[in-house]
Amino acid sequence: MKIFAAAGVVASRTKSLPMARKPWWGRIGVFRLPRGILLLGLVSFLTDLSSETILPLLPLHLAALGATGVAVGLVSGLGDAAADLLKVFAGYAGDRTGRKRPLVLAGYALSALGKFLFPLAATWQQFLVFRPLERLGKGLRSAPRDAIITDLADPQALGLAFGFHRAADTAGAIAGTVLGIALIGWMQLEIRTVLFIGAALALAAVPWLFLLREQVRPPVNRSLALHISSLPRPARRLLAVGAVFGLGKVGYMFYLLKVSGHFAGPMATLAPLLLYLWFNLIYTVAAVPAGRWSDRSGRRPVLSAGLVLLALASLGVGYSTAVLPLVAAFGMYGVANGLLEGNFRAYLGDLSPDASRGTAMGLFHTVSGLAALAGGLVAGLLWDRLGGPAPFVWGAVLCLAAACMLTRVTPVARQ
């Protein structure tokens, strides 16, 4: 009896002792992600900080070199097409060799070096080479990077991993936009100087990749066609959903043009910039919770909610004329992107076999990217021929169609 009594005293004293608390950073989910995913988030932050410092100024730089509107569109379109076409082959190369980090490193380095060519250009025609060269870096790195994230992440936290990566990427976009405005508006630097600063920021991202460790897999010596045909039916159906989603995804430039038309004077320029920052802020805040939600509740409900919300945001921007409805619509646009961007990749990571994961990621990027280019042309024609709301109605209809198609994608355990 004395023994039991003594044990009870010890137990009661033990219960009264305060529990050791983890530091605050240990209680936040993203800080429990593998180091490699945190490194890729940092690299994406610095890269988008660079890109968004440069990209808003690029049309102005091209115009100063004598480029017409068609020429600006041609430079942009060639760059995006080059990147999108390369993505599936880069993903396949990672699967075939079993090594993805060299492709990621080469892609980020190529983009950084390409950006240094922008301020050196003497004519706009040189951008027909420089811009696609810079975008080839993005095409080279995107699919292998997403495959590495999928390999490193715990299957139960894959949505969180991609949500964190998208949040870091978008936070860099916010910081880059603010930095560009400060360098031009406050410090009054020349555009070429700001372009050099942006390129230096991109180069600063590259050394961090030498700390990245990947899961090296055995080489898979089979053709690209066999890799694609080996994807399970749910993965192929998700690729089809991504194509319809890309076709109906109205580009943010149309959102900004629609907003600009409601204002006059300086506000015609300032209001779109402020709403663009608002969109990116909401996107950044939403991305991580959206990833955790999909880890707990499944990818399909989260993606369906995102597609419906994107349709509502598109209609909201298309038909709103007052400030508050526009602010609300851009907020929905940010939440929708937070729900969709990372979770599409996480879902494809769930559905794809290890040996073909890079190919699957690359194919998704290529299919959705080329569909978005085609959708942008359709949206532009609708804008020119029918006026403001038409492209947004087009986008809303296709987002709802993609949500219906998503019901045919059978959820399965990660391959």
Secondary structure by P-SEA (a helix, b strand, c coil): caaaaaaaaaaaaaaaccccccccccccccccccaaaaaaaaaaaaaaaaaaacccaaaaaaaaacccaaaaaaaaaaaaaaaaaaaaaaaaaaaaacccaaaaaaaaaaaaaaaaaccccccccccccaaaaaaaaaaacaaaaaaaaaaacccccaaaaaaaaaaaaaaaaaaaaaaaaaacccccccaaaaaaaaaaaaaaaccccccccccccccccccaaaaaaaccaaaaaaaaaaaaaaaacccaaaaaaaaaaacccccaaaaaaaaaaaaaaaaaaaaaaaaaaaacccaaaaaaaaaaaaaaaaaaaaccccaaaaaaaaaaaaaaaaacaaaaaaaaaaacccccaaaaaaaaaaaaaaaaaaaaaaaaaaaaccccaaaaaaaaaaaaaaaaaaaaccccccc
